[in-house]
Amino acid sequence: MIAAIAAAVLALASQWTWSLYEDPAAVVLSHEVPDTDLLRTVFECSPGTGRVKATAYPDPAQPKDRFTLEIPTAGAPFQSFLKSGRLILKAEGGQAAVSVPREHRPKLVQFAKLCG
C-alpha cells in the first residue's frame, strides 16, 4: 500500500501548487495537490495577529509524519522568506526546505499582508 501511495505521489508531481485560502477567521497558504490530501507545507494565521503556524510534511505520503512551529511575521526569518521565497523550517520533529516560485510569490505576499 505504501508503494502505491508513493507511486501516486510521483504521478501527481506536476500538479503541486501553492494555494491561498481566505476567510474572516483564518488565512491559509498551502503547498498542495488540489482536491487531494497531499500536502508539503501549510502556513496558517488568524488575520492581523502577526503570528503564523507553519506545518511541514516532509513525506507527503505519510501525513502523520509532520511538525509544526510558530513564526512571527515581523521576524527576520519570515521577512527574508517574503523577499526570497525560501525558508528552512526547523523543529524538534524535523527540518523542511520551503521554496515558493516567483509566479506564486504574490500569494505569499497577500498571505503576509492579511496575517499582519
Summary of the structure (lengths in Angstrom):
residues: 116
radius of gyration: 14.1
end to end distance: 42.5
largest distance: 43.1
contacts: 316
relative contact order: 0.18
helix: 31%
strand: 37%
